[in-house]
């Protein structure tokens, strides 16, 4: 099973939606990705989840999981419609809450074979830069999207 993590700016424009559709389709059709991870804390995450729900209509075998940075005992989560479950990275219990979102994203990027990113600044840029360093070592393939 190949996994793709999607990350981007919480200020992503709606114009990014068709680029996400294309990138997701390419990852399914050309790279054989069967599982996608996406968060839920910004506009990019919303756009990515919408694009993945559309992709699931065309490719019912793919799985969509919600990346959660906080333990379910601390912050229960209702799995949104269209998601197949959650993903809580192992070892997150010891991460301070103020760093949990960034660390969960880094762990997801560290455990995925593919990354689709439209980084802005802050955490999404930090995680994308981390993935790009991993890409140089052949550990992940990064697709960068640029909003029109």
C-alpha positions in Angstrom: 0.0 0.0 0.0 1.4 3.4 -1.0 0.6 6.4 1.1 0.4 10.1 0.1 0.2 12.9 2.6 -1.2 16.2 1.5 -0.2 19.5 3.2 -0.6 23.2 2.4 -1.3 26.7 3.6 -4.3 27.4 5.8 -4.8 30.3 3.4 -5.0 28.3 0.2 -7.2 29.8 -2.5 -10.1 27.9 -4.0 -8.3 28.1 -7.4 -6.0 25.3 -6.1 -8.9 22.8 -6.3 -8.4 21.7 -10.0 -4.6 21.3 -9.4 -5.4 19.0 -6.4 -7.8 17.0 -8.6 -5.1 16.5 -11.2 -2.3 15.6 -8.8 -4.5 13.2 -6.8 -5.6 11.5 -10.1 -2.0 11.2 -11.2 -0.9 9.7 -7.9 -3.6 7.0 -8.1 -3.3 6.2 -11.8 0.5 6.5 -12.3 2.0 5.9 -8.9 -0.5 3.4 -7.5 -1.2 5.3 -4.3 -4.0 3.7 -2.4 -4.1 5.7 0.9 -4.2 9.4 1.5 -3.6 11.3 4.7 -5.0 14.8 5.2 -5.4 17.1 8.2 -8.3 19.4 9.1 -7.0 22.7 10.3 -7.0 25.0 7.3 -8.4 25.8 3.8 -5.9 23.5 2.0 -7.0 20.6 4.2 -10.6 21.3 3.2 -9.8 21.5 -0.5 -7.7 18.4 -0.3 -10.5 16.4 1.5 -13.1 17.6 -1.1 -10.8 16.5 -3.9 -10.2 13.2 -2.3 -13.9 12.6 -1.8 -14.4 13.2 -5.5 -11.5 10.8 -6.3 -13.1 8.1 -4.1 -16.2 8.2 -6.4 -14.0 7.3 -9.4 -11.7 5.0 -7.4 -13.7 3.3 -4.6 -10.6 1.3 -3.5 -8.6 4.2 -2.2 -8.6 5.1 1.5 -8.8 8.5 3.0 -7.6 8.9 6.6 -7.7 12.0 8.8 -4.4 12.9 10.4 -5.0 13.7 14.1 -2.3 15.4 16.1 -4.0 15.0 19.5 -4.7 11.7 21.3 -8.4 10.7 21.0 -8.6 10.5 24.8 -7.7 14.2 25.0 -9.7 15.4 22.0 -12.3 13.0 20.7 -12.8 13.3 16.9 -15.8 12.5 14.8 -14.6 11.1 11.5 -15.9 13.4 8.8 -18.0 12.0 5.9 -16.0 10.4 3.2 -13.1 9.5 5.5 -12.2 5.8 6.2 -10.7 6.5 9.6 -8.0 8.3 11.4 -4.3 8.2 11.7 -2.5 9.1 14.9 1.3 8.8 14.6 2.9 6.5 17.1 4.8 8.4 19.9 2.7 11.6 19.7 1.7 11.2 23.4 4.9 12.8 24.6 4.8 15.8 22.2 3.8 19.1 23.8 0.3 20.2 22.6 1.7 23.5 21.1 3.9 21.4 18.8 1.5 18.6 18.1 0.2 19.7 14.7 3.7 20.4 13.3 5.1 17.1 14.7 2.2 15.0 13.4 2.7 16.5 10.0 6.4 15.8 10.1 5.7 12.2 11.1 3.2 11.7 8.4 5.6 13.1 5.8 8.3 10.8 7.3 6.1 7.7 6.9 4.6 8.4 3.5 6.0 7.6 0.1 4.5 10.6 -1.6 3.7 14.2 -0.6 1.4 16.7 -2.4 2.1 20.1 -1.1 1.2 23.8 -1.6 3.2 25.3 1.2 2.8 28.8 2.3 4.7 29.7 5.4 5.0 28.4 9.0 4.3 24.7 9.6 3.4 23.8 6.0 6.6 25.3 4.8 8.6 23.5 7.5 7.1 20.1 6.7 7.5 20.6 3.0 11.2 21.5 3.4 11.6 18.4 5.6 10.1 16.3 2.8 12.2 17.9 0.1 15.3 17.0 2.1 14.0 13.4 2.3 13.4 13.5 -1.4 17.0 14.2 -2.1 17.8 10.9 -0.3 15.2 9.0 -2.4 12.9 8.5 0.6 9.8 10.3 -0.7 8.5 11.9 -3.9 7.2 15.4 -3.6 4.8 17.2 -5.9 4.6 20.9 -5.4 1.5 22.8 -6.4 1.5 26.5 -7.2 -1.8 28.3 -6.8 -2.7 30.2 -10.0 
